[in-house]
Amino acid sequence: MKMWTPGRLRIAAALLIVGLPLAGKWARPTQDRRCDLDGARIDQLFRVRILDAQDRDHEFCCIHCARLWLSRQPAAPWQVLVTDETTGAEIDAAGAWFVRSTVVTTAHTRNRIHVFQAKADAVKHAGTAHGKILTDSERPFGTAIKNSSAARQATHAPFER
Amino acid sequence: MILNAYAVLDASTALLRLLLGLAVTFLAFSLWRRWRAGLSAERQGWLEDRSYFLFLLANLLLILSVVSWPLLYLLLQSYVPEWPGVMCIYGVTQVGAGSIGSSRFLPGLLTALQMLKPALVFLAGAWFVLYLLNRRTTASALMPRVLLAVIPFGLLAVADAVTEGAYLIIPKKEEFLSSGCCTAVFDADDHVSGFFSESFSARAGPWIGEAYYVVNGGMVLALLGYILLPARRRSGGRLLPLGLGSLVTWPVNGLFLIVVCAPALLHLAHHHCPYDLLPAVPESAPAAALFVLGSFCIGWACVAAWCGRSAETAPFLGHEIGKLLRLALWGYAGSMVMLSLELALA
């Protein structure tokens, strides 16, 4: 008896067509958190976290990706959290010091903006890496932070009264 | 040259393809010239015996050519960790861009390779279809055409092997990555190729999805209609709409993969890089391969109908074309089912 008759081949092909996507989905391990813009691995020292208008959490590998993602959002975010490069602590972007220097944080995006919690650390990095402390409109997430603060205040106002 | 297991495997198959391509082209040309000159029955038998060796080599070249296509992408994927600024195959394709040394040829060579591979596989398949038809004849009625078809196949295999060899040999140290990240090209609104950008996807996404199902569903129905025709009515002229339809499916399916599938399967709403699918969702590769099989089978059916016709092949040609179209039907329907399932599960 022939093992591979046309009928059996058709059944095997149909099983493969239906089974492969199911097997792929089942076999794929739960991945660690990746950048929400380009899917790259996130170095915890340069992580940016954004809480969007629907209170959903989004993580990014660097400031460049977070800014790109934010520019495509119709509503202002609730909060933008950045990581202090000196301590690794998560801080609100509104209170952070940003330095653009010659040092690249994330190779594939060429991001050169660094984040510090303390002004002294920012000044030190700017001095050693030929950087510049970003002020006013140069600061990343400027408009988004202002809008999110206004939105937060509007929401919390009734409870504060 | 970056030496890893894939590079060694790729280099050895490229070398084999180069040697086989040269041998096959030379042998096919010399046999075709003698066959054309007109032969006695005894001489024809001698030439037929010689052709067995040629076809054995051509079959081996066909297998290597088909294997070399996925192997190229596996090689490029294996190169990704070599540069810190590269995050996927797209970044590898940009290595050398803007350099002034020999590395400046690397992006061009890769573009050429990405176009040569499908052309080579199609040509190899076209030759194989004619070869199979000729094998079923008693007087080798299609022999001159089969020999003639080997020549462009062999030449293209040589060109492909030389290009691949050059890409492997050229040093990849002097790299100037204008952009190692595919987001800069596939997603950027301000980039010249930001054709697949967020704004384009938002506008075109829904109708590209609809167009994909209309075009591919239409192809499945058209193929079914042709297959259900009696064998004597399967003329070459009736295959023309199918051939044109398969050409239309290429841009539609390409757009669907980039605009709809990539963001959904990668779970990255703003990311449209098809190269990222290979490592992240490998089961999308068989779906793409099934589509390629489907459209190539229609092309091969056209080749069989237009170049395989003779008094000796007439009784079984319609049946053979039907076999190819049934395979095309499996390819189109299978690809559509697989991609739809993957999107539903994403």
Interface residues (C-beta under 8 A of the other chain):
Chain A: A13 L16 I17 V18 L20 P21 L22 A23 G24 K25 R28 R34 D36 L37 D38 G39 A40 C65 L68 W69 R72 A107 H108 T109 R110
Chain B: W83 P84 G85 V86 M87 G91 S179 G180 C181 C182 T183 D187 E198 L266 L268 H270 H271 D276 A280 V281 P282 E283 P286 A287 L290 W330 G334 V337 M338 L341 E342 L345
